[in-house]
Each structure stands twice: as C-alpha cells, then as structure tokens.
Amino acid sequence: MTSLNDFPITRQWPPRTPGAIQYYGRTTPNGVKISIALEELGLPYDAHHIRFEENEQHSAPYMSLNPNAKIPAIIDPNGPDGEPLALFESGAILIYLAEKTGRLIPTGPQGRYQTMQWLMFQMGGIGPMFGQVGFFLTGGGKTWNEPLARARYLTETARLLKVLDTRLADRDWVMDDYSIADIAIGPWVKWIVQNYNAGDLVGWADLHHVPAYLDRFLARPAVQRGLAIPPRN
C-alpha cells in the first residue's frame, strides 16, 4: 500500500483531511483510548464512526483493515519510512502513537518497559474483566441467569481495582508522569462506575486513591474532547 486510496476501507469511509491519521472507532472504552491519545498529542486525524448497530465492523471494507472485526483501528498515511501504516488493537496503536511522537511514554528502557507492563495489565486484565461486568449489567447478559459467572467477574474487577489503588498510593499517575498507561486504564475505570454503574458491586467506596485518579483523568481537556469522538452522526 503506497497511499490511503490503496486501502479498500477508504472507499466506504473517505478521508476528509489529506495526510491525517484515519481513525476508525466509536465511543467505547477501547475506542476512546485512541481519540484521547490523538487529542493529547495534537496529531491531525479524521474520526470515522463504526456503527455496530449496522454491523459495519463485519463489513468487507472494515475487515480488510482489521480481520478481527473489532474497534479501534487506524491508518497513518505518514508511517515508518514514509509508507502508510495500518494498525488494529488499541494497545499497539497507543504504543505506535507514543513512539511516533516521542511523548506519553518514557524514553529510558526502565520506564518504557514499566509503562508497557501497566498497559498490558489493562489489556489482559482490566479490559476483559470490566467488559464482562458491563455485559452482565448493561449488555446482553442482563437476562442471563448466571450468578456464578456474574460474581466471578465482579470479584475479579474488585481485585484489579485494588491492585490499581495500591499502585496509586504514592503517585498521581500510573507512572511518574501521565502516559499511555493512563490513557488505556482511565476510560475503563470511568466505564465501570459511570457507565456500568457498578461501583457498589466492586468496592468503589473502599478505594483510597482510584476515585481521585479518575477525577484527575476526567479533568484533562484532551480526555473530555476524546470521550465524545467520534460523534454518533
């Protein structure tokens, strides 16, 4: 692929800004990670809303970019060596954007790998567990009579929040400075208490540091903008 026009997805979702990163997503915890990062970094981008209600994530144009049929995904027309780069998986995209700009990730190897460690903590633990809580409380699982499974995800979510709470005992952010680890974790913490309304079920009132962490995260202007992108038009 040598230009945006070579990607089949651009025929269904045409680029609006020449040279801008093309972001395909929706306002879910995984989706807003990317819009928040793009806003924090000030990179030009076009945001394209993928409509799950119309099954667009399973369309041939979208799956030509992401064969896993999930959001988010991006195309950077100015990727490495000047060639377009297509990426899916929010963690991979966050690492790429941070390394592209030299921001939101420490430059030293110790800090860099520790940041990626906490990013993987979100990808492998917080995201899957919090997402299952959402499924049972607000999604298709609301009508399922599966108390053991529901309790399993609530218990694990409460445990993960305590891990995060301990990490934040002596710091404002997951690392010494705000980073892609916070951009990955913050949306999921928001969703568990504000969107899934699960605070009472996962021990929110017993946490000493995570509530203030969420307040700091949500106070950032780039976070406030990113949470509403892409608009549901």
Protein Blocks (a to p, Z undefined) as FASTA:
>chain_A
ZZfklpmklmmmccfbghiacddddddfklmmmmmmmmmnopacddddddfknommmgmk
lmmmmmnopacddddfblghhiacddehjklmmmmmmmmnopaiafbfklmmmmmmmmmm
mmmmmmmmmmmmmmmmmmmmlmpccfklmmmmmmmmmmmmmmmmmmmmmccbfblbdcfk
lmmmmmmmmmmmmmnopmmmnommmpmklmmmmmmmmmpmklmmmmmpccdZZ
